[in-house]
Amino acid sequence: MFAGSIANRDRLVRVCVKDAVIPKCSAVKLITRNPARIMGLSYKGEIKIGCYADIVIFEDDVNIKGVIHQGEVVEYSKFL
């Protein structure tokens, strides 16, 4: 669907949820945990002890509202 494209991950989640009718939680795992595991990055792609604190906060419509990178807020959001 997007092979070789420059689609952002938030767009990919929206497409998975709206067009492919994939539950939001599953769509997020598809674009975070699964690629990290394929690349052998056990410290990425999940929120758990030992993982980098990289978190994207978005609304129900998957519009990004905030970003936390390695535990530091890098984009301010009204939700933080």
N, CA, C and O atoms as CSV, one atom per row, in Angstrom:
chain,resi,resn,atom,element,x,y,z
A,1,MET,N,N,0.814,-1.184,0.000
A,1,MET,CA,C,0.000,0.000,0.000
A,1,MET,C,C,0.861,1.253,0.000
A,1,MET,O,O,0.616,2.167,-0.787
A,2,PHE,N,N,1.889,1.313,0.888
A,2,PHE,CA,C,2.740,2.497,0.976
A,2,PHE,C,C,4.220,2.162,0.783
A,2,PHE,O,O,5.083,2.957,1.154
A,3,ALA,N,N,4.520,1.009,0.216
A,3,ALA,CA,C,5.921,0.609,0.027
A,3,ALA,C,C,6.651,1.667,-0.793
A,3,ALA,O,O,6.196,2.066,-1.865
A,4,GLY,N,N,7.769,2.104,-0.280
A,4,GLY,CA,C,8.566,3.088,-0.977
A,4,GLY,C,C,8.030,4.508,-0.889
A,4,GLY,O,O,8.559,5.414,-1.533
A,5,SER,N,N,6.992,4.706,-0.102
A,5,SER,CA,C,6.426,6.053,0.003
A,5,SER,C,C,7.076,6.812,1.144
A,5,SER,O,O,7.926,6.283,1.861
A,6,ILE,N,N,6.661,8.057,1.298
A,6,ILE,CA,C,7.162,8.868,2.406
A,6,ILE,C,C,6.033,9.165,3.393
A,6,ILE,O,O,6.042,10.199,4.061
A,7,ALA,N,N,5.065,8.259,3.479
A,7,ALA,CA,C,3.933,8.447,4.389
A,7,ALA,C,C,4.408,8.463,5.834
A,7,ALA,O,O,5.202,7.618,6.246
A,8,ASN,N,N,3.913,9.432,6.599
A,8,ASN,CA,C,4.227,9.506,8.024
A,8,ASN,C,C,3.483,8.408,8.767
A,8,ASN,O,O,2.459,7.909,8.301
A,9,ARG,N,N,4.011,8.039,9.928
A,9,ARG,CA,C,3.395,6.965,10.692
A,9,ARG,C,C,1.987,7.309,11.157
A,9,ARG,O,O,1.129,6.428,11.221
A,10,ASP,N,N,1.733,8.573,11.482
A,10,ASP,CA,C,0.368,8.915,11.883
A,10,ASP,C,C,-0.607,8.703,10.731
A,10,ASP,O,O,-1.743,8.279,10.945
A,11,ARG,N,N,-0.172,8.994,9.529
A,11,ARG,CA,C,-1.028,8.744,8.364
A,11,ARG,C,C,-1.256,7.244,8.183
A,11,ARG,O,O,-2.366,6.817,7.865
A,12,LEU,N,N,-0.216,6.453,8.383
A,12,LEU,CA,C,-0.366,5.003,8.255
A,12,LEU,C,C,-1.360,4.450,9.263
A,12,LEU,O,O,-2.149,3.563,8.938
A,13,VAL,N,N,-1.324,4.971,10.489
A,13,VAL,CA,C,-2.294,4.529,11.498
A,13,VAL,C,C,-3.704,4.908,11.057
A,13,VAL,O,O,-4.620,4.091,11.153
A,14,ARG,N,N,-3.889,6.131,10.576
A,14,ARG,CA,C,-5.220,6.555,10.108
A,14,ARG,C,C,-5.730,5.655,8.990
A,14,ARG,O,O,-6.901,5.276,8.988
A,15,VAL,N,N,-4.867,5.311,8.041
A,15,VAL,CA,C,-5.267,4.438,6.933
A,15,VAL,C,C,-5.643,3.055,7.450
A,15,VAL,O,O,-6.648,2.482,7.030
A,16,CYS,N,N,-4.835,2.521,8.363
A,16,CYS,CA,C,-5.142,1.202,8.940
A,16,CYS,C,C,-6.498,1.212,9.635
A,16,CYS,O,O,-7.292,0.285,9.472
A,17,VAL,N,N,-6.759,2.262,10.409
A,17,VAL,CA,C,-7.989,2.333,11.197
A,17,VAL,C,C,-9.200,2.602,10.303
A,17,VAL,O,O,-10.220,1.922,10.416
A,18,LYS,N,N,-9.088,3.585,9.423
A,18,LYS,CA,C,-10.251,3.990,8.627
A,18,LYS,C,C,-10.490,3.092,7.414
A,18,LYS,O,O,-11.624,2.685,7.162
A,19,ASP,N,N,-9.451,2.783,6.673
A,19,ASP,CA,C,-9.622,2.043,5.422
A,19,ASP,C,C,-9.578,0.528,5.616
A,19,ASP,O,O,-10.364,-0.202,5.011
A,20,ALA,N,N,-8.663,0.060,6.455
A,20,ALA,CA,C,-8.519,-1.383,6.647
A,20,ALA,C,C,-9.321,-1.887,7.846
A,20,ALA,O,O,-9.368,-3.091,8.097
A,21,VAL,N,N,-9.949,-0.975,8.585
A,21,VAL,CA,C,-10.784,-1.283,9.753
A,21,VAL,C,C,-10.009,-2.138,10.772
A,21,VAL,O,O,-10.525,-3.119,11.307
A,22,ILE,N,N,-8.780,-1.741,11.015
A,22,ILE,CA,C,-7.932,-2.383,12.024
A,22,ILE,C,C,-8.099,-1.602,13.317
A,22,ILE,O,O,-8.064,-0.372,13.290
A,23,PRO,N,N,-8.281,-2.277,14.452
A,23,PRO,CA,C,-8.403,-1.553,15.727
A,23,PRO,C,C,-7.171,-0.662,15.954
A,23,PRO,O,O,-6.048,-1.032,15.612
A,24,LYS,N,N,-7.409,0.513,16.537
A,24,LYS,CA,C,-6.333,1.493,16.728
A,24,LYS,C,C,-5.124,0.921,17.457
A,24,LYS,O,O,-3.987,1.170,17.055
A,25,CYS,N,N,-5.353,0.162,18.516
A,25,CYS,CA,C,-4.242,-0.422,19.274
A,25,CYS,C,C,-3.409,-1.352,18.385
A,25,CYS,O,O,-2.179,-1.332,18.447
A,26,SER,N,N,-4.059,-2.146,17.580
A,26,SER,CA,C,-3.349,-3.055,16.664
A,26,SER,C,C,-2.596,-2.275,15.601
A,26,SER,O,O,-1.479,-2.643,15.239
A,27,ALA,N,N,-3.192,-1.204,15.096
A,27,ALA,CA,C,-2.536,-0.387,14.075
A,27,ALA,C,C,-1.267,0.251,14.628
A,27,ALA,O,O,-0.248,0.300,13.939
A,28,VAL,N,N,-1.320,0.738,15.862
A,28,VAL,CA,C,-0.136,1.341,16.473
A,28,VAL,C,C,0.965,0.291,16.631
A,28,VAL,O,O,2.134,0.578,16.371
A,29,LYS,N,N,0.606,-0.907,17.050
A,29,LYS,CA,C,1.610,-1.984,17.162
A,29,LYS,C,C,2.232,-2.309,15.805
A,29,LYS,O,O,3.430,-2.581,15.717
A,30,LEU,N,N,1.423,-2.282,14.756
A,30,LEU,CA,C,1.934,-2.568,13.417
A,30,LEU,C,C,3.035,-1.604,12.997
A,30,LEU,O,O,3.968,-1.996,12.296
A,31,ILE,N,N,2.934,-0.356,13.416
A,31,ILE,CA,C,3.918,0.633,12.962
A,31,ILE,C,C,4.959,0.979,14.026
A,31,ILE,O,O,5.824,1.822,13.788
A,32,THR,N,N,4.888,0.342,15.191
A,32,THR,CA,C,5.877,0.621,16.237
A,32,THR,C,C,6.602,-0.654,16.656
A,32,THR,O,O,7.781,-0.830,16.350
A,33,ARG,N,N,5.909,-1.529,17.346
A,33,ARG,CA,C,6.540,-2.726,17.901
A,33,ARG,C,C,7.055,-3.669,16.818
A,33,ARG,O,O,8.191,-4.138,16.890
A,34,ASN,N,N,6.237,-3.943,15.833
A,34,ASN,CA,C,6.651,-4.908,14.811
A,34,ASN,C,C,7.914,-4.488,14.059
A,34,ASN,O,O,8.827,-5.304,13.934
A,35,PRO,N,N,8.015,-3.250,13.550
A,35,PRO,CA,C,9.261,-2.851,12.878
A,35,PRO,C,C,10.467,-2.878,13.815
A,35,PRO,O,O,11.566,-3.253,13.406
A,36,ALA,N,N,10.262,-2.481,15.071
A,36,ALA,CA,C,11.375,-2.510,16.030
A,36,ALA,C,C,11.887,-3.939,16.223
A,36,ALA,O,O,13.095,-4.167,16.272
A,37,ARG,N,N,10.976,-4.885,16.329
A,37,ARG,CA,C,11.375,-6.289,16.502
A,37,ARG,C,C,12.097,-6.815,15.264
A,37,ARG,O,O,13.098,-7.522,15.381
A,38,ILE,N,N,11.598,-6.476,14.096
A,38,ILE,CA,C,12.229,-6.926,12.850
A,38,ILE,C,C,13.654,-6.406,12.760
A,38,ILE,O,O,14.540,-7.104,12.268
A,39,MET,N,N,13.883,-5.171,13.238
A,39,MET,CA,C,15.215,-4.568,13.185
A,39,MET,C,C,16.075,-4.927,14.393
A,39,MET,O,O,17.212,-4.469,14.499
A,40,GLY,N,N,15.544,-5.741,15.301
A,40,GLY,CA,C,16.308,-6.158,16.474
A,40,GLY,C,C,16.461,-5.072,17.525
A,40,GLY,O,O,17.409,-5.110,18.310
A,41,LEU,N,N,15.553,-4.107,17.560
A,41,LEU,CA,C,15.620,-2.999,18.513
A,41,LEU,C,C,14.672,-3.278,19.673
A,41,LEU,O,O,13.566,-2.738,19.721
A,42,SER,N,N,15.098,-4.105,20.591
A,42,SER,CA,C,14.241,-4.520,21.705
A,42,SER,C,C,13.917,-3.369,22.655
A,42,SER,O,O,12.997,-3.485,23.465
A,43,TYR,N,N,14.647,-2.273,22.570
A,43,TYR,CA,C,14.445,-1.118,23.449
A,43,TYR,C,C,13.528,-0.066,22.808
A,43,TYR,O,O,13.379,1.033,23.343
A,44,LYS,N,N,12.925,-0.396,21.681
A,44,LYS,CA,C,12.034,0.526,20.966
A,44,LYS,C,C,10.685,-0.137,20.723
A,44,LYS,O,O,10.580,-1.363,20.763
A,45,GLY,N,N,9.662,0.657,20.475
A,45,GLY,CA,C,8.388,0.149,20.002
A,45,GLY,C,C,7.370,-0.224,21.053
A,45,GLY,O,O,6.249,-0.602,20.714
A,46,GLU,N,N,7.733,-0.128,22.333
A,46,GLU,CA,C,6.796,-0.458,23.404
A,46,GLU,C,C,7.021,0.485,24.576
A,46,GLU,O,O,8.074,1.109,24.702
A,47,ILE,N,N,6.011,0.574,25.427
A,47,ILE,CA,C,6.150,1.331,26.670
A,47,ILE,C,C,6.305,0.306,27.778
A,47,ILE,O,O,5.334,-0.306,28.221
A,48,LYS,N,N,7.547,0.131,28.220
A,48,LYS,CA,C,7.837,-0.808,29.305
A,48,LYS,C,C,9.226,-0.506,29.856
A,48,LYS,O,O,10.002,0.222,29.238
A,49,ILE,N,N,9.530,-1.061,31.005
A,49,ILE,CA,C,10.834,-0.860,31.632
A,49,ILE,C,C,11.920,-1.341,30.688
A,49,ILE,O,O,11.835,-2.433,30.127
A,50,GLY,N,N,12.944,-0.511,30.520
A,50,GLY,CA,C,14.067,-0.847,29.666
A,50,GLY,C,C,13.958,-0.303,28.252
A,50,GLY,O,O,14.921,-0.356,27.487
A,51,CYS,N,N,12.796,0.215,27.903
A,51,CYS,CA,C,12.609,0.803,26.573
A,51,CYS,C,C,12.825,2.311,26.637
A,51,CYS,O,O,12.642,2.937,27.681
A,52,TYR,N,N,13.216,2.877,25.505
A,52,TYR,CA,C,13.325,4.325,25.411
A,52,TYR,C,C,11.953,4.929,25.660
A,52,TYR,O,O,10.937,4.353,25.269
A,53,ALA,N,N,11.921,6.072,26.299
A,53,ALA,CA,C,10.651,6.754,26.565
A,53,ALA,C,C,10.302,7.650,25.384
A,53,ALA,O,O,10.253,8.873,25.513
A,54,ASP,N,N,10.060,7.031,24.232
A,54,ASP,CA,C,9.646,7.752,23.033
A,54,ASP,C,C,8.154,7.522,22.859
A,54,ASP,O,O,7.716,6.403,22.593
A,55,ILE,N,N,7.380,8.583,23.011
A,55,ILE,CA,C,5.926,8.453,22.998
A,55,ILE,C,C,5.330,9.564,22.140
A,55,ILE,O,O,5.730,10.724,22.237
A,56,VAL,N,N,4.371,9.190,21.302
A,56,VAL,CA,C,3.613,10.166,20.535
A,56,VAL,C,C,2.194,10.158,21.085
A,56,VAL,O,O,1.568,9.105,21.208
A,57,ILE,N,N,1.700,11.336,21.412
A,57,ILE,CA,C,0.355,11.472,21.966
A,57,ILE,C,C,-0.540,12.026,20.862
A,57,ILE,O,O,-0.250,13.066,20.269
A,58,PHE,N,N,-1.636,11.310,20.597
A,58,PHE,CA,C,-2.543,11.767,19.564
A,58,PHE,C,C,-3.990,11.630,19.993
A,58,PHE,O,O,-4.316,10.884,20.916
A,59,GLU,N,N,-4.860,12.372,19.300
A,59,GLU,CA,C,-6.292,12.339,19.575
A,59,GLU,C,C,-6.912,11.127,18.899
A,59,GLU,O,O,-6.229,10.377,18.201
A,60,ASP,N,N,-8.199,10.940,19.108
A,60,ASP,CA,C,-8.908,9.813,18.510
A,60,ASP,C,C,-8.774,9.780,16.991
A,60,ASP,O,O,-8.765,8.705,16.391
A,61,ASP,N,N,-8.672,10.952,16.368
A,61,ASP,CA,C,-8.539,11.000,14.909
A,61,ASP,C,C,-7.092,10.869,14.450
A,61,ASP,O,O,-6.798,11.079,13.273
A,62,VAL,N,N,-6.194,10.528,15.351
A,62,VAL,CA,C,-4.768,10.282,15.109
A,62,VAL,C,C,-4.031,11.542,14.653
A,62,VAL,O,O,-3.038,11.443,13.931
A,63,ASN,N,N,-4.493,12.711,15.057
A,63,ASN,CA,C,-3.721,13.936,14.877
A,63,ASN,C,C,-2.781,14.067,16.055
A,63,ASN,O,O,-3.208,14.007,17.208
A,64,ILE,N,N,-1.504,14.246,15.771
A,64,ILE,CA,C,-0.483,14.288,16.812
A,64,ILE,C,C,-0.626,15.557,17.646
A,64,ILE,O,O,-0.754,16.657,17.109
A,65,LYS,N,N,-0.601,15.389,18.970
A,65,LYS,CA,C,-0.734,16.502,19.896
A,65,LYS,C,C,0.515,16.716,20.734
A,65,LYS,O,O,0.686,17.791,21.310
A,66,GLY,N,N,1.383,15.734,20.818
A,66,GLY,CA,C,2.588,15.891,21.617
A,66,GLY,C,C,3.582,14.781,21.351
A,66,GLY,O,O,3.220,13.698,20.890
A,67,VAL,N,N,4.848,15.066,21.649
A,67,VAL,CA,C,5.916,14.089,21.452
A,67,VAL,C,C,6.840,14.107,22.667
A,67,VAL,O,O,7.246,15.168,23.141
A,68,ILE,N,N,7.161,12.927,23.154
A,68,ILE,CA,C,8.143,12.765,24.223
A,68,ILE,C,C,9.252,11.885,23.656
A,68,ILE,O,O,8.999,10.775,23.188
A,69,HIS,N,N,10.488,12.393,23.703
A,69,HIS,CA,C,11.643,11.651,23.175
A,69,HIS,C,C,12.621,11.405,24.299
A,69,HIS,O,O,13.126,12.347,24.910
A,70,GLN,N,N,12.892,10.138,24.576
A,70,GLN,CA,C,13.773,9.723,25.661
A,70,GLN,C,C,13.406,10.410,26.972
A,70,GLN,O,O,14.272,10.850,27.729
A,71,GLY,N,N,12.102,10.491,27.218
A,71,GLY,CA,C,11.614,11.027,28.478
A,71,GLY,C,C,11.479,12.533,28.534
A,71,GLY,O,O,11.041,13.065,29.554
A,72,GLU,N,N,11.840,13.243,27.473
A,72,GLU,CA,C,11.766,14.705,27.455
A,72,GLU,C,C,10.693,15.171,26.466
A,72,GLU,O,O,10.616,14.676,25.342
A,73,VAL,N,N,9.869,16.127,26.899
A,73,VAL,CA,C,8.865,16.694,26.002
A,73,VAL,C,C,9.583,17.522,24.938
A,73,VAL,O,O,10.333,18.443,25.265
A,74,VAL,N,N,9.354,17.197,23.677
A,74,VAL,CA,C,9.989,17.947,22.599
A,74,VAL,C,C,8.986,18.776,21.803
A,74,VAL,O,O,9.374,19.648,21.026
A,75,GLU,N,N,7.708,18.505,21.995
A,75,GLU,CA,C,6.656,19.337,21.420
A,75,GLU,C,C,5.578,19.484,22.485
A,75,GLU,O,O,5.052,18.496,22.995
A,76,TYR,N,N,5.259,20.728,22.812
A,76,TYR,CA,C,4.270,20.960,23.850
A,76,TYR,C,C,2.873,20.643,23.335
A,76,TYR,O,O,2.550,20.904,22.176
A,77,SER,N,N,2.059,20.082,24.204
A,77,SER,CA,C,0.678,19.771,23.852
A,77,SER,C,C,-0.225,20.106,25.035
A,77,SER,O,O,0.197,20.038,26.189
A,78,LYS,N,N,-1.441,20.460,24.743
A,78,LYS,CA,C,-2.384,20.745,25.824
A,78,LYS,C,C,-2.700,19.485,26.632
A,78,LYS,O,O,-3.268,19.577,27.721
A,79,PHE,N,N,-2.341,18.322,26.113
A,79,PHE,CA,C,-2.610,17.071,26.818
A,79,PHE,C,C,-1.492,16.660,27.764
A,79,PHE,O,O,-1.652,15.700,28.518
A,80,LEU,N,N,-0.375,17.357,27.744
A,80,LEU,CA,C,0.761,16.981,28.605
A,80,LEU,C,C,0.692,17.705,29.925
A,80,LEU,O,O,1.560,17.518,30.778
